[in-house]
Amino acid sequence: MLILLAAAMILFMITAALGIDLARMHLARTELRTATDAAAKAAAEALSRTQDIDAAVARGTEIAAANHVHGVPLRLRADDFVFGRSEQDADTGRFVLDPAGRPRNSVRVVGQRSADSASGAVPLMFGGLFERDYFEPQQQAVATYIERDIVLVVDRSGSMKGTKFSDLQLAIGVFAETLGSTPVEEQVGLASYSDRATADVALTGDLSALSAGMNRLTPGGFTSISRGMAAGARIIVDGRSREFVERTMIVMTDGRHNRGPEPREVASRLAAEGVVIHTITFGADADRPRMQEVAAIGRGRHYHADNGLQLRDIYQEIALTLSTMITE
């Protein structure tokens, strides 16, 4: 019995030691992920402001050191940073970093607690029992700073009179409020159309201008989606260079195109200029197949709302997906 008890105690101690070190390894890995993400985001933000690699490395290093991994600040070296340009893959939707791409908008940070890293490896309390004295975790994060010029193109044809237009005004208000909660100030404009189109709000960081612009609109007339898109294009062309911002158009309609050029042709021209087009159809009479094609041409998504609540949810979802910081 004493022999069995001694063996059980030894087994218990080994299990306890293993559990302690496994918990230590898990915590170190989680802390390293947090510190690496923070460093990448900070470096990408500094890069976006300055296009200065040294300044970006300094900022990323500073933020990394403010985060502890197993009680020790994460120390990064300059060669832990890789800068380049990330572009969205048309097939997968993922952003791919090209170190040779210009202008730079992304940074990859490799955070390590290894023997040859600046912070050293993580010591294990009972590693000697398993002939492994240190744990050497590594994490990688890619942060891409994406600024956007966004133009909303809304339907103000006669079929939008009454409750539908009120629902649209509320939805645009939700869009502006949601976009305002993101960490970066996007530039947003507004165009509207019936059988004729107008550029109602130039690109601005003042999101309250969207609601003010909507309040000035009066529904009436036929439906020319293509002229609305062309009016939106006039707004977007006056924005920032396509080399430094992602340009997005969100086209909404409750009906069927019946005046002017074919919307798919306008979408093709915009897509060739790098504009991403999302489309929203609202109500039972909207031309969903055509707007699905417009979104596909513009490398965007198509959404459909049957009622005002769904319309608000869609605009909110789009605002949330227009993130300016993407970490892989």
C-alpha positions in Angstrom: 0.0 0.0 0.0 2.8 2.4 0.9 4.5 1.7 -2.5 1.2 2.3 -4.3 0.6 5.5 -2.3 4.1 6.8 -3.1 3.6 6.0 -6.8 0.2 7.8 -6.8 1.7 10.9 -5.1 4.5 11.0 -7.7 1.9 10.8 -10.5 -0.2 13.5 -8.8 2.8 15.8 -8.6 3.8 15.2 -12.2 0.2 15.9 -13.3 0.0 19.1 -11.2 3.3 20.3 -12.5 2.2 19.6 -16.1 -1.1 21.5 -15.4 0.8 24.6 -14.0 3.1 24.8 -17.0 0.3 24.2 -19.5 -1.6 27.1 -17.9 1.5 29.3 -18.0 2.0 28.4 -21.7 -1.6 29.2 -22.6 -1.5 32.6 -20.8 1.8 33.5 -22.4 0.4 32.7 -25.9 -2.7 34.8 -25.3 -0.7 37.7 -23.9 1.6 37.5 -26.9 -1.3 37.6 -29.3 -2.7 40.7 -27.7 0.6 42.5 -27.6 1.4 41.6 -31.3 -2.0 42.7 -32.5 -1.7 46.0 -30.6 1.8 46.6 -32.0 0.7 45.9 -35.6 -2.3 48.3 -35.3 -0.2 51.0 -33.8 2.4 50.7 -36.5 -0.2 50.7 -39.3 -1.8 53.8 -37.9 1.5 55.6 -37.7 2.4 54.5 -41.2 -0.9 55.9 -42.5 -0.2 59.3 -41.0 3.5 59.6 -41.9 4.4 57.0 -44.6 7.6 56.9 -42.4 8.8 53.4 -41.7 11.1 54.5 -38.8 8.2 56.3 -37.1 5.9 53.3 -37.6 8.5 50.9 -36.1 9.0 53.3 -33.2 5.3 53.4 -32.5 4.8 49.7 -32.8 7.8 49.0 -30.6 6.5 51.5 -28.0 3.0 49.8 -27.8 4.5 46.3 -27.8 6.6 47.2 -24.7 3.5 48.5 -22.9 2.1 45.0 -23.1 3.6 42.3 -20.8 4.1 38.7 -21.8 4.6 36.5 -18.8 5.5 39.5 -16.7 8.1 40.9 -19.2 7.5 43.7 -21.7 7.4 42.5 -25.3 10.5 43.8 -26.9 10.5 44.0 -30.7 13.4 44.6 -33.1 13.2 46.5 -36.5 13.4 43.2 -38.3 10.2 42.0 -36.6 8.3 44.5 -38.8 7.6 44.0 -42.5 5.9 46.8 -44.5 4.1 46.7 -47.8 0.7 47.1 -49.4 -2.3 44.9 -48.9 -4.9 44.4 -51.6 -8.2 42.5 -51.3 -8.3 39.2 -53.2 -11.3 39.3 -55.5 -12.0 35.6 -55.0 -11.5 35.1 -51.3 -12.1 38.6 -49.9 -8.9 38.3 -47.8 -6.3 41.0 -47.8 -2.9 39.8 -49.1 0.3 41.7 -48.1 2.8 42.4 -50.8 6.1 43.7 -49.3 7.0 45.3 -52.6 3.6 47.0 -53.0 3.4 50.8 -53.0 2.2 53.0 -51.5 2.5 51.1 -48.2 -0.7 50.6 -46.1 0.1 47.5 -44.1 2.5 46.1 -41.6 3.2 42.6 -40.5 4.6 42.2 -36.9 6.1 38.9 -35.7 6.0 38.8 -31.9 8.3 36.2 -30.2 9.4 35.0 -26.8 12.1 32.7 -28.1 15.7 32.2 -27.0 17.0 34.6 -29.6 14.3 37.2 -29.3 14.7 40.5 -27.5 12.5 39.4 -24.6 13.9 35.9 -24.4 12.0 32.6 -23.9 9.3 31.9 -21.3 10.8 29.8 -18.5 8.8 26.7 -17.4 8.4 26.0 -13.7 8.7 22.2 -14.0 10.2 21.9 -17.5 13.1 19.9 -16.2 10.8 17.0 -15.6 10.1 16.9 -19.3 13.6 17.9 -20.5 12.2 21.3 -21.7 13.1 24.3 -19.6 11.6 27.0 -21.9 8.5 27.7 -23.9 9.1 29.7 -27.1 5.7 31.0 -28.5 5.5 33.1 -31.7 2.5 35.1 -33.0 2.0 37.1 -36.2 -0.4 39.9 -37.0 -1.0 41.9 -40.2 -2.7 45.3 -39.7 -4.0 47.2 -42.8 -5.1 50.8 -42.4 -7.9 51.4 -44.9 -9.5 54.8 -45.3 -12.7 54.9 -47.3 -14.5 57.4 -49.4 -18.2 56.3 -49.3 -21.0 57.6 -51.4 -24.6 56.7 -50.7 -26.9 56.7 -53.7 -30.6 56.7 -52.7 -33.9 56.4 -54.6 -36.2 59.4 -54.4 -38.6 58.3 -57.1 -42.4 58.5 -56.7 -42.7 55.0 -55.3 -40.7 56.1 -52.3 -43.3 58.6 -51.0 -44.7 58.2 -47.5 -43.5 55.5 -45.1 -40.8 54.1 -47.4 -39.0 57.4 -47.5 -39.3 57.9 -43.7 -37.8 54.4 -43.3 -34.9 55.3 -45.6 -34.2 58.5 -43.6 -34.1 56.5 -40.4 -31.8 53.9 -42.0 -29.4 56.6 -43.2 -29.4 58.0 -39.7 -28.5 54.6 -38.3 -25.7 54.3 -40.9 -24.2 57.6 -39.9 -24.4 56.9 -36.2 -22.8 53.4 -36.6 -20.0 54.8 -38.9 -19.4 57.5 -36.3 -18.6 54.9 -33.7 -15.6 53.5 -35.7 -12.1 54.7 -34.7 -11.4 56.5 -38.1 -13.3 59.3 -39.7 -14.4 58.2 -43.1 -15.4 60.6 -45.9 -19.0 60.2 -46.9 -21.2 61.8 -49.6 -24.8 61.5 -50.8 -26.4 61.4 -54.2 -30.1 60.8 -55.0 -32.2 60.1 -58.1 -35.6 59.8 -59.6 -35.6 60.2 -63.4 -32.9 62.8 -62.8 -30.1 62.7 -60.3 -28.4 65.2 -58.0 -25.1 65.2 -56.1 -26.6 66.3 -52.7 -23.7 66.1 -50.2 -20.0 66.3 -51.2 -17.6 64.0 -49.4 -17.3 65.1 -45.8 -16.3 63.8 -42.4 -19.3 65.5 -40.9 -21.8 62.6 -40.8 -24.6 64.8 -39.7 -24.6 66.2 -43.2 -26.1 62.9 -44.4 -29.3 63.4 -42.4 -29.5 67.0 -43.3 -29.1 66.1 -47.0 -31.9 63.5 -46.7 -34.2 66.0 -45.1 -33.9 68.3 -48.2 -35.1 65.5 -50.6 -38.6 65.2 -51.9 -39.7 61.9 -53.6 -41.3 62.0 -57.0 -40.7 61.0 -60.6 -39.5 57.9 -62.5 -36.5 55.7 -61.7 -33.0 56.1 -63.3 -30.6 54.1 -61.2 -27.8 54.7 -63.7 -28.1 58.5 -63.4 -28.0 58.1 -59.6 -24.8 56.1 -59.9 -23.3 58.6 -62.3 -24.1 61.4 -59.8 -22.4 59.3 -57.1 -19.4 58.9 -59.4 -19.0 62.7 -59.7 -18.8 62.9 -55.9 -16.3 60.1 -55.6 -14.0 61.4 -58.3 -13.5 64.6 -56.3 -12.3 62.6 -53.3 -8.9 61.4 -52.3 -6.6 59.5 -54.6 -7.5 55.9 -55.2 -3.9 55.0 -54.3 -4.6 55.8 -50.6 -8.3 55.1 -50.0 -10.8 52.4 -50.8 -13.8 53.9 -52.7 -17.2 52.4 -52.0 -20.7 53.2 -53.4 -23.9 51.9 -51.8 -26.8 52.0 -54.2 -30.4 51.7 -52.9 -33.6 51.3 -54.9 -37.2 50.2 -54.3 -38.2 49.9 -57.9 -37.2 49.1 -61.5 -34.9 51.1 -63.7 -36.9 52.8 -66.4 -34.9 55.8 -67.6 -31.4 56.4 -68.9 -28.4 54.2 -69.5 -28.2 50.6 -68.3 -27.0 50.5 -64.7 -24.8 47.5 -65.4 -22.8 49.5 -67.9 -22.2 52.3 -65.3 -21.2 49.6 -62.8 -18.6 48.3 -65.2 -17.0 51.7 -65.6 -16.9 52.3 -61.9 -15.5 48.9 -61.2 -12.7 49.6 -63.7 -11.9 52.7 -61.6 -11.6 50.5 -58.5 -14.9 51.5 -56.9 -16.6 48.7 -54.9 -20.4 48.7 -55.3 -22.9 47.4 -52.7 -26.6 47.3 -53.7 -29.7 47.4 -51.6 -33.2 46.5 -52.8 -36.2 47.6 -50.7 -39.7 46.2 -51.0 -41.5 43.6 -53.2 -41.3 45.6 -56.4 -37.5 46.2 -56.4 -35.5 44.7 -59.3 -33.4 42.2 -57.3 -31.8 40.3 -60.2 -30.5 43.4 -61.9 -29.1 44.9 -58.6 -27.5 41.5 -57.8 -25.7 41.8 -61.1 -24.6 45.4 -60.4 -23.1 44.3 -57.0 -21.3 41.3 -58.6 -19.8 43.6 -61.3 -18.7 46.0 -58.5 -17.2 43.2 -56.4 -19.6 44.1 -53.6 -22.6 42.5 -51.9 -26.3 42.7 -52.6 -28.8 43.1 -49.7 -32.6 42.9 -49.7 -35.0 44.5 -47.2 -38.7 43.7 -47.1 -39.5 46.4 -44.5 -38.0 49.4 -42.7 -36.5 47.5 -39.8 -34.6 45.2 -42.2 -33.4 48.3 -44.1 -32.0 49.8 -41.0 -30.3 46.5 -40.1 -28.7 46.4 -43.5 -27.3 49.9 -43.4 -25.9 49.2 -39.9 -24.3 45.9 -41.1 -22.7 47.7 -44.0 -21.3 50.4 -41.8 -19.9 47.8 -39.4 -18.2 45.9 -42.2 -16.5 49.1 -43.6 -13.8 48.7 -41.0 -10.6 50.7 -41.4 -8.3 48.4 -39.4 -8.0 44.8 -40.5 -5.8 42.4 -38.6 -5.1 39.0 -40.1 
